[in-house]
């Protein structure tokens, strides 16, 4: 093998090496010839091209990535201001269209964000403020289906991007409106609380009045029953006294005199009696 053959073989090896390239499974590629695209590569493996710099390969990551859309202020259907944050999951689907439209992933993300913002503003402008802030609504379900369809179609046809998901991350009020909204909410809660307190006080007054009336009725009934019982007791006592008097008048007078003395006399009492007073006989002689 002479030197010329070796040189030819080395040249062919160099040309062949420069003409073969490998595409990773996570990549998409576009082969350009002197800057103009000539074909796309979407399958992994070995591929052929003309040697560099005649043909070059522009590679793009085909994996899904997330785009966080900065907070924007939109007007609802009834002209109320809202602050909205969204996110999108996207991937490069058509590398040739992507190369012609934007060229780089950074510029593609910026163009996609512009598209999302415009479609969000237009779609949310057709929804009422109360519907967007409904307690039971989920943020993702608030996005009209037409907005997602428009974003997907626009991203695919204009940018070569597949939008896999588009969701609202946050719905809120502008900072300048929050304080006034909160004050109105507090005033409304205070009004409801005062109404409950007034209703409770009114019911408490009615309950106390009913309880006082029932207590008065119970006490009146008890006094009536006590008076009846007292009258019956006094009647029975009078009958007993009358029976005792009828059986032995002198002994009855004697007992009554002792009761009177026990009632009148106590320790230190000075009692002045005439010599013929009946009580003196009872105290001194023990007879009536």
Buried (B, 14 or more C-beta within 10 A) or exposed (E): EEEEEEEEEEEEEEEEEBBEBEBEEEBBBBBBBEEEBEEBBBEEEEBEBBEEEEBBBBBBEBEEBEBEBEEBEBEBBEEBEBBBBBBBBBBBBBBBBBBEBBEEEEEBBEBBBEBBBBBBBBBBEEBEBEEBBEEEEEBEEBBBEEBBEBBBEBBBEBBBBBBBEBBBEEBBBEEEBEEEEEEEEEEEEEEEEEEEEEEEEEEEEEEEEEEEEEEEEEEEEEEEEEEEEEEEEEEEEEEEEEEBBEEEEEEBBBBBBBEEEEEEEEEEEEEEEEEEEEBEBBBEEEEB
